[in-house]
């Protein structure tokens, strides 16, 4: 299939959602609640711009350019940039950048919390309501593909797991490596296991808890979904796609820049809190390896190189995800993204304010 013309960006299609990984209370919003948050996208002034892409591809810079040009606000769709403890290591916008245009859903969650896609949807709906009242364009940007999918498709109605079942499963899993959890899930729920990495204990435990509580795999519950917050027909969507060699060089350079900006001190402060290492914030790219250095288990040079390598691998997965699951996003080369995106948006929104 030919790539969409930059002057007529493709609109995102509705696609099936991924496995949700938190409790129902955290991750699934009831249909009525979603409907009450639903943004009025039928109004002519209620378009939403979506900017996805791999880490270090230039999403934040493009989002700022778009928001400045059209009097909009930047809304976070990155699962790590929600944590207030991790501005530097997650490459969150700087305080100066946040003062140039409104920024929403950045750094509003404590690292001790297991922030889920369901909670993000609730926060996202409230953010859209706020921007709608203010008459601002929502410029949604981030690297978490599941957030974009959930906003456009809704979430599966995964059942609530009783606390005693959750405690029982976690007690059995304590001390086990995630690879062993993956093997157990492969035996009980091979379909879900095939979709999860064997290095993701949170998702593996969640799938095991659901099976323990219901005797059924997660896929069984994915037919019923909450209503999507966004209408794809009213969204203009871009995916930034640098050449791989250029992207990897940008990732390496950005990691060095983060280290120079105080990433090690930021991770040291996080480690001093004594949080559960399975929490999402504790598994942000670079954090586990820098903690290993601080605990004397790894040299600083190795920690940095492994942090860079993990980030490069993640970027590859992000691009693969988008290629297969975000076919309606217009792919842009970051070297020309601002010019092409602004030209496309002027055709939809008018000349803007900048």
C-alpha positions in Angstrom: 0.0 0.0 0.0 1.3 3.4 -0.9 2.0 5.9 1.9 -0.7 8.6 2.5 0.0 11.9 0.9 1.3 14.4 3.5 -1.2 16.9 2.3 -4.1 14.6 3.0 -3.1 12.6 6.1 -4.8 9.3 6.5 -7.3 9.0 9.4 -6.8 6.3 11.9 -9.0 3.3 11.5 -10.7 1.5 14.4 -8.7 -1.6 15.4 -9.0 -4.3 18.0 -7.6 -3.6 21.4 -4.7 -5.2 23.2 -4.8 -7.1 26.4 -5.4 -4.7 29.3 -3.2 -5.3 32.3 -4.5 -3.7 35.4 -7.5 -4.5 37.7 -10.9 -3.8 36.3 -11.3 -1.0 38.8 -8.1 0.7 37.5 -8.2 -0.3 33.8 -11.8 -0.6 32.7 -14.3 2.3 32.8 -18.0 1.5 32.7 -19.8 2.4 29.5 -21.9 5.1 31.2 -18.8 6.8 32.6 -17.1 6.9 29.2 -20.2 8.3 27.6 -20.3 11.1 30.1 -16.7 12.0 29.3 -17.1 11.6 25.5 -15.8 14.6 23.6 -18.2 16.3 21.2 -16.2 15.6 18.1 -19.2 16.4 15.8 -18.5 20.1 16.3 -16.5 21.7 13.5 -14.0 23.0 16.0 -13.5 19.7 17.8 -10.8 18.0 15.8 -8.0 16.2 17.5 -4.4 15.8 16.2 -2.6 12.5 17.1 1.2 12.3 16.9 2.7 8.9 17.5 6.1 7.5 16.8 9.1 5.7 18.4 11.0 7.2 21.2 13.4 10.0 20.2 11.7 10.6 16.9 10.8 14.2 17.6 7.1 13.8 18.6 7.3 16.4 21.4 8.9 19.1 19.1 6.2 18.5 16.4 3.4 18.6 19.0 4.8 22.0 20.3 4.9 23.4 16.7 1.3 22.3 16.0 0.0 23.6 19.3 1.7 26.9 18.8 0.4 27.2 15.3 -3.2 26.5 16.1 -3.6 27.7 19.7 -3.7 24.2 21.0 -2.6 22.2 24.0 -0.3 19.2 24.2 -1.8 16.1 25.8 0.4 13.2 26.9 0.0 9.7 25.5 3.1 8.2 27.0 2.8 5.8 29.8 6.1 6.8 31.4 5.9 10.6 31.1 2.9 10.5 33.5 5.2 10.0 36.5 6.3 13.1 38.3 9.5 11.4 39.6 10.9 10.9 36.1 11.2 14.1 34.1 14.7 13.6 32.8 15.0 9.8 32.2 11.7 9.7 30.3 12.5 12.8 28.2 9.4 14.6 29.4 9.0 18.2 28.2 11.1 20.7 30.1 9.5 23.3 32.4 10.3 26.0 29.9 8.5 24.0 27.1 5.5 23.4 29.3 5.2 27.2 29.8 5.0 27.9 26.1 1.6 26.1 25.6 -0.6 24.2 28.0 0.5 20.7 28.7 -1.9 18.1 30.2 -1.3 14.6 31.8 2.5 15.1 32.2 4.0 14.3 35.6 0.7 14.0 37.4 1.1 10.5 38.9 3.3 9.4 41.8 5.8 6.6 41.0 4.3 4.4 43.7 1.2 4.1 41.6 0.5 1.5 38.9 -1.0 3.8 36.4 -3.0 1.9 33.8 -4.5 2.5 30.4 -8.0 2.7 32.0 -6.9 5.5 34.3 -5.3 7.3 31.4 -8.6 7.0 29.5 -10.4 8.6 32.3 -7.8 11.4 32.6 -7.8 11.8 28.9 -11.5 12.2 28.7 -11.4 14.9 31.4 -8.6 16.6 29.5 -10.6 16.6 26.3 -13.6 18.0 28.1 -11.5 20.9 29.5 -10.0 21.7 26.1 -13.4 21.6 24.5 -14.7 24.2 27.0 -11.7 26.4 26.3 -12.0 26.0 22.5 -8.5 24.6 22.2 -7.2 22.0 19.8 -6.0 18.8 21.5 -2.6 17.7 20.2 -2.1 14.2 21.6 1.4 12.9 21.5 3.3 9.9 22.9 4.9 6.6 22.3 2.3 4.3 23.9 0.4 2.7 21.1 -2.1 1.1 23.4 -3.2 4.6 24.6 -4.1 5.6 21.0 -5.8 2.3 20.4 -7.9 2.5 23.6 -8.9 6.1 22.8 -10.1 5.1 19.3 -11.4 1.6 20.0 -12.3 1.4 23.7 -11.3 -1.2 26.3 -12.2 -4.8 26.9 -14.4 -5.5 29.9 -12.0 -7.5 31.9 -13.5 -8.9 35.1 -12.5 -7.6 38.5 -10.2 -10.1 40.3 -11.0 -10.6 44.0 -8.3 -9.3 46.3 -7.8 -12.7 47.9 -7.2 -14.3 44.4 -4.7 -11.6 43.5 -2.8 -12.1 46.8 -2.8 -15.9 46.3 -1.4 -15.6 42.8 1.2 -13.1 43.7 2.3 -15.1 46.8 2.9 -18.1 44.5 4.8 -15.9 42.0 7.0 -14.2 44.6 10.7 -14.7 43.7 10.0 -16.4 40.4 11.6 -14.9 37.3 9.2 -13.6 34.7 10.3 -16.3 32.3 8.8 -18.9 34.6 5.6 -16.9 34.9 5.4 -16.8 31.1 5.9 -20.6 31.0 3.0 -21.1 33.4 0.8 -18.7 31.4 1.7 -20.6 28.2 0.4 -23.7 29.8 -2.9 -22.1 31.0 -3.6 -19.5 28.4 -1.3 -19.9 25.4 -3.1 -17.3 23.3 -2.4 -14.5 25.8 1.1 -15.8 26.5 1.9 -15.6 22.8 1.1 -11.9 22.9 3.1 -11.0 26.0 6.8 -10.7 26.5 8.5 -12.9 29.0 10.1 -9.8 30.6 6.9 -8.2 31.7 5.9 -9.5 35.1 3.0 -7.1 35.6 1.1 -8.2 32.5 1.9 -11.9 33.1 0.6 -11.7 36.7 -2.5 -9.9 35.5 -3.3 -12.7 33.0 -2.6 -15.4 35.6 -4.9 -13.6 38.1 -7.8 -13.5 35.6 -7.4 -17.2 34.8 -7.2 -18.1 38.5 -10.4 -16.1 39.2 -12.5 -17.1 36.2 -10.9 -20.3 34.7 -11.0 -18.5 31.4 -8.3 -16.8 29.3 -8.2 -13.0 28.9 -9.3 -13.3 25.2 -12.6 -14.6 26.3 -13.5 -11.2 27.8 -12.4 -9.1 24.8 -15.7 -9.1 23.0 -17.4 -6.5 25.2 -15.7 -3.1 25.0 -16.3 0.4 26.4 -17.2 3.1 24.0 -14.2 4.9 22.4 -13.6 8.4 23.4 -12.5 9.5 19.9 -14.2 9.4 16.5 -11.5 8.4 14.0 -13.2 10.5 11.3 -12.4 13.7 13.3 -8.8 12.8 14.1 -5.8 13.8 12.0 -3.1 11.3 12.8 0.7 11.2 12.1 3.4 8.7 12.9 7.0 10.0 12.8 9.3 7.4 11.2 13.0 8.3 11.1 15.4 6.0 9.2 16.5 3.3 11.6 20.2 4.3 11.7 19.3 8.0 12.3 16.8 7.0 15.0 19.3 4.8 16.9 21.9 7.6 16.7 19.3 10.0 18.2 18.5 7.5 21.0 22.1 7.2 21.9 22.7 10.9 21.9 19.6 11.6 23.9 20.6 9.1 26.6 23.9 10.8 26.9 22.2 14.2 27.1 19.8 12.9 29.8 22.8 11.6 31.8 24.4 15.0 31.6 21.2 16.6 32.7 21.0 14.6 35.9 19.3 11.4 35.1 21.5 9.4 37.5 20.5 11.7 40.4 16.9 11.4 39.4 17.1 7.6 39.5 19.0 7.7 42.8 16.1 9.7 44.4 13.6 7.2 42.9 15.6 4.2 44.3 15.8 5.8 47.7 12.0 5.5 48.0 12.2 1.7 48.3 9.4 1.1 45.8 8.4 -2.3 44.4 10.8 -3.0 41.4 7.8 -4.4 39.5 6.1 -1.0 39.4 6.0 0.6 35.9 8.0 3.7 36.9 10.8 1.4 38.2 11.0 -0.3 34.8 11.2 2.8 32.7 14.0 2.5 30.1 17.3 3.1 31.8 16.0 3.0 35.4 16.8 -0.7 36.2 20.3 -0.5 34.9 21.2 2.8 36.6 19.8 1.4 39.8 22.0 -1.7 39.3 25.0 0.7 39.0 24.0 2.5 42.2 23.7 -0.8 44.0 27.2 -1.9 42.9 25.9 -4.6 40.5 27.1 -3.0 37.3 29.5 -0.5 36.0 28.2 2.9 34.9 29.5 2.3 31.4 27.6 -0.9 31.2 24.4 0.6 32.7 24.5 3.4 30.1 25.1 1.0 27.2 22.3 -1.4 28.3 19.9 1.5 28.8 20.6 2.7 25.3 20.2 -0.9 23.9 16.9 -1.4 25.7 15.6 1.9 24.3 16.6 1.0 20.8 14.8 -2.4 21.1 11.8 -0.6 22.4 11.8 1.8 19.4 11.9 -1.2 17.1 8.8 -2.7 18.8 7.0 0.7 18.6 7.6 0.8 14.8 6.5 -2.8 14.4 3.3 -2.1 16.4 2.4 0.9 14.3 3.1 -0.9 11.0 0.7 -3.6 11.9 -1.9 -1.8 14.1 -1.9 1.8 13.2 -2.5 1.7 9.4 -4.5 4.9 9.3 -1.7 7.1 10.6 0.2 9.1 8.0 3.9 8.3 8.2 6.2 11.3 8.1 10.0 11.7 8.0 10.9 13.9 11.0 13.2 16.0 8.9 10.2 17.4 7.0 7.4 16.6 9.6 6.7 20.1 10.8 6.3 21.6 7.3 4.2 18.7 6.0 2.0 18.3 9.1 1.3 22.1 9.3 0.4 22.1 5.6 -1.9 19.2 6.1 -3.6 20.7 9.1 -4.1 24.1 7.5 -6.2 22.3 4.9 -8.4 21.0 7.7 -8.2 23.7 10.4 -7.5 26.9 8.5 -4.4 29.1 8.8 -4.2 28.9 12.6 -3.0 31.5 15.0 0.8 31.4 14.5 
